[in-house]
Amino acid sequence: MLYHLDFQVEYSADMSQQDLLTIWKEEADAALAAKQEGIIVDLWKCVGMRRVIVIVDVPSPDMLDQILLDLPIMKKMGQHVHVEVVSLRRYEDFAIDVSDRLDSTKTTTPST
């Protein structure tokens, strides 16, 4: 299953930027390893923001939840990380579904 993850990362006033970058480096290493394993399809850092957008491919929402809980950034500062999760459907599958629906309405619609 594909998911779109949108991470917004904040940090507390008592945390230095250096502390944040140290944790983010650990997170980046884990993310790039997950990309090599095929869990992460791709990921992007938004310029000028503490925001990362990720597309992941995992077998179940349970697994995604477990992965999110185990991320280094979530373990160390999860209270300052907001993640929006959206389940995705391949557009090709949607297009086939639309075509099938149109075809089925043509065969079930009585002619006048």
WORAHU-V851842 format. One line per field, one symbol per residue. ss: DSSP state (H for helix, E for strand, L for the rest). psi: psi as a letter, one per 40 degrees, with the letter a starting at -180 (. if undefined). A space follows every 50 residues. Layout:
BEGIN
ss: ???
psi: ???
END
This chain:
BEGIN
ss: LEEEEEEEELLLLLLLHHHHHHHHHHHHHHHHHHHHHLLEEEEEELLLLL EEEEEEELLLHHHHHHHHHHLHHHHHHHHHEEEEEEEELLHHHHHHHHHH HHHHHHHHLLLL
psi: hiihhhhhhiiidehiddddddddddddddddddddeedhdiiihhheig hhhihihididddddddddehdddddfdeehhhhhhhihhdddddddddd dddddddehii.
END
